[in-house]
Amino acid sequence: MSVKTCSRCGITKSVEEFCKNHTTRDGLQYWCRECLQRYRLEHRETHRLYCAQYYREHREQGRLCNAKWNREHRNEHRLYETKWRQGHPGCLRASIERWHQNNPAAFRAHRMLQTAVRYGKVSKPDHCSVCNALTEAQDLHGHHDSYAPKDVLQIRWLCRTCHAAWHIKAREAAVDLEGHRNASNDAERLGLQ
């Protein structure tokens, strides 16, 4: 039976007490399982905060990386989404119902557009109006700039990627605008303007 000394606690223990690490010469971690677990518990909060900060600082890079992977693995991603939806029908249905309740004007506009497409009043093109990529009908989304009843059928046809990108930019612009409004309101209250 082989033994190894933990470099953290200094106790000589059986090799079964060490996790594997293919980068070391003997193929085992330097610390024993007990020391490793203790370290992880002690530094859990620090690690969580570090990961949260890293995510905030690299959010756009992560989104671009995910979008690239989704484009390159479109069929795999679609199969994964389909499998998840089949396994979680209640979650998806509840999410859709919440969205309908929170966005009645948008829901009404979407239903009116679906009806117009079904009865031939509006025709779906075969390409995205932003990137001009040929797109299958089910992957082309009708984007409404306004949900006002008079503007319901004035839409832009976008592929999934362009539609998601448009909403991300709009959301970030709204947050920036809201932050600017809050800053200007604070400045007014403090008499700086």
C-alpha positions in Angstrom: 0.0 0.0 0.0 1.5 3.4 -1.1 1.5 6.4 1.1 2.0 10.1 0.6 2.5 13.2 2.8 0.0 16.0 2.5 1.8 19.3 1.9 -0.8 21.2 3.8 -1.3 19.3 7.1 2.0 17.4 6.9 0.4 14.0 7.8 1.4 10.9 5.9 -1.7 9.2 4.5 -2.7 6.4 2.2 -2.9 7.4 -1.5 -6.6 6.7 -1.4 -6.9 9.8 0.7 -5.7 12.0 -2.2 -7.7 13.1 -5.3 -6.3 12.5 -8.8 -4.4 15.2 -10.6 -2.9 14.2 -14.0 -0.6 17.3 -14.0 1.5 16.1 -11.1 4.3 13.5 -11.3 2.6 10.9 -9.2 -0.9 11.7 -10.6 -2.3 12.8 -7.2 -3.2 16.2 -5.6 -0.6 17.8 -3.2 -3.2 18.1 -0.5 -5.3 15.3 1.0 -9.1 15.1 0.5 -9.7 16.4 4.0 -7.5 19.5 3.6 -8.9 20.2 0.1 -12.5 20.0 1.4 -11.7 22.2 4.4 -10.0 24.8 2.1 -13.0 24.9 -0.2 -15.4 25.4 2.7 -13.3 28.2 4.1 -13.0 30.0 0.8 -16.5 29.3 -0.7 -17.8 32.8 -0.2 -14.6 34.4 -1.6 -14.7 32.1 -4.6 -18.4 32.9 -5.2 -17.8 36.7 -5.1 -14.8 36.3 -7.4 -16.8 34.3 -10.0 -19.7 36.9 -9.8 -17.3 39.8 -10.4 -15.5 38.0 -13.2 -18.9 37.2 -14.9 -19.9 40.9 -14.6 -16.6 42.1 -16.1 -16.7 39.5 -18.9 -20.4 39.3 -19.6 -20.3 40.5 -23.3 -17.4 38.1 -24.0 -19.4 35.2 -22.6 -22.5 36.1 -24.6 -20.4 36.3 -27.8 -18.8 32.9 -27.0 -22.2 31.3 -26.3 -23.7 32.8 -29.5 -20.8 31.5 -31.5 -21.1 28.0 -30.0 -24.8 28.0 -30.6 -24.3 29.0 -34.3 -21.7 26.3 -34.8 -23.6 23.6 -33.0 -27.1 24.7 -34.0 -28.5 21.1 -34.3 -27.0 19.9 -31.1 -28.4 23.0 -29.3 -31.8 22.6 -30.8 -31.9 18.9 -29.7 -30.8 19.8 -26.2 -33.5 22.5 -26.0 -36.2 20.1 -27.3 -35.1 17.4 -24.8 -35.1 19.9 -21.9 -38.6 21.2 -22.8 -40.0 17.6 -23.0 -38.5 16.9 -19.6 -39.8 20.1 -18.0 -43.2 20.8 -19.5 -44.5 22.5 -16.3 -41.6 24.9 -16.1 -42.0 26.1 -19.6 -45.8 26.4 -19.4 -45.6 28.4 -16.2 -42.9 30.7 -17.7 -45.1 31.4 -20.8 -48.2 32.0 -18.6 -46.2 34.5 -16.5 -45.0 36.3 -19.6 -48.6 36.5 -21.0 -49.8 38.0 -17.7 -47.0 40.5 -17.5 -47.0 41.6 -21.1 -50.7 41.6 -22.3 -50.1 44.1 -25.2 -47.2 42.1 -26.5 -49.1 38.9 -26.3 -52.1 40.4 -28.1 -49.7 41.7 -30.9 -48.1 38.3 -31.3 -51.4 36.6 -31.6 -52.6 39.1 -34.2 -49.4 38.6 -36.2 -49.8 34.8 -36.1 -53.3 35.1 -37.3 -52.3 37.5 -40.1 -49.5 35.1 -41.3 -51.9 32.1 -41.1 -54.5 33.8 -43.3 -52.0 35.3 -45.7 -52.4 39.0 -44.8 -48.7 39.1 -43.9 -46.1 37.0 -45.7 -42.9 35.7 -44.0 -39.8 36.3 -46.1 -37.0 33.7 -46.3 -34.2 35.9 -45.0 -33.4 38.1 -41.9 -33.8 41.8 -42.5 -30.6 42.6 -40.6 -28.0 40.0 -41.6 -29.8 39.0 -44.8 -29.1 35.3 -44.0 -31.4 32.8 -45.6 -33.5 31.4 -42.7 -36.0 28.6 -42.2 -39.5 29.9 -41.6 -39.7 28.6 -38.0 -36.4 30.4 -37.1 -37.6 33.8 -38.4 -39.1 36.1 -35.7 -41.4 39.0 -36.3 -40.1 41.9 -34.2 -42.5 44.6 -33.1 -41.1 48.1 -32.5 -44.4 49.1 -31.0 -47.3 47.1 -29.6 -49.8 49.8 -30.3 -52.9 48.4 -32.1 -52.3 50.5 -35.2 -48.6 49.3 -35.4 -49.2 45.6 -34.7 -48.5 44.4 -38.3 -45.5 46.8 -38.8 -42.7 44.4 -38.1 -39.1 43.4 -38.9 -38.3 39.8 -39.7 -35.2 38.8 -37.8 -33.3 35.5 -37.3 -33.0 34.2 -33.8 -29.4 35.6 -33.4 -30.2 39.1 -34.6 -33.5 39.2 -32.6 -31.7 38.2 -29.4 -28.9 40.7 -30.1 -31.4 43.5 -30.7 -33.1 42.8 -27.4 -29.8 42.6 -25.5 -28.8 46.0 -27.0 -32.2 47.5 -26.2 -32.1 46.2 -22.6 -28.6 47.6 -22.1 -29.6 50.9 -23.6 -32.6 51.1 -21.3 -30.4 50.3 -18.3 -27.9 53.0 -19.4 -30.7 55.5 -19.9 -32.2 54.6 -16.6 -28.8 55.1 -14.9 -28.4 58.4 -16.7 -31.9 59.5 -15.5 -31.1 58.5 -11.9 -27.8 60.3 -12.0 -29.4 63.5 -13.4 -32.2 63.3 -10.8 -29.5 62.9 -8.1 -27.6 65.9 -9.6 -30.8 68.0 -9.6 -31.6 67.1 -6.0 -28.1 68.0 -4.9 -28.2 71.3 -6.9 -25.4 70.3 -9.3 -27.3 71.1 -12.5 
